[in-house]
Amino acid sequence: MVNLEPIASQERLYVRVARRIADLVLSGDVSPGDKLPSERDLAEMLKVSRPSIREAMVALEVSGLIEVKTGSGIYVADQNLQQPAVVTDEGIGPFEILEMRLLIEPEVCALAAERISDDQLQQLREIYDEMRRTAGTQEMEAYDRQFHKLIAEATENTPITRTVAWLWALRGQSGLSRGFHRLIIEEGVYPVLDEHEAIFKALKNRNPKAARKAMLKHIEASTTSAAQHFSS
């Protein structure tokens, strides 16, 4: 069993975790093809949260140091160990973005249910129809973004609208998030239509409680789905 010491500092934690694991590879403590401990075990060893471990795994996978075999586990990738590990700060991670969206978007959706106009509901319906038409393709991603941004606009609150737009923009601006998103798209992980339909129906009924619940369920499910990439 690999033995790791806890991480002392919280500054850019996922980078520190990733470098600690990369050092094990370069030192020969683990070899190409070796299976790393599970996400849960790594979190316990390093005394950090499981989302921090996920972000570190994203950084290591994007850098080519590990290979994730969904349903099997995380393995040290075959590589030239004479070369230094390249684990850099690639920006905000995908699970950080999802965590903030979970805090913000359910309440945004509840407020939108109180304020959304008939014209905006019609636009939202049209966007949802386009999501359904493009389901299972990368084109669907653009309509997913439009769907969430329109809900934020329906609050008639400029800071909320800009914050939600910024969160969605981060996914493309962050090298770490962009790289991970590319990986899960290759695995066929796309937005779930049923979850978006539930959100639309709650907004159409102008039911804040149902809207909050539907958005919460959607983002929690998205986080779980993304985390399945690392499951063994």
Summary of the structure (lengths in Angstrom):
residues: 232
radius of gyration: 19.7
end to end distance: 16.8
largest distance: 62.7
contacts: 725
relative contact order: 0.14
helix: 66%
strand: 4%
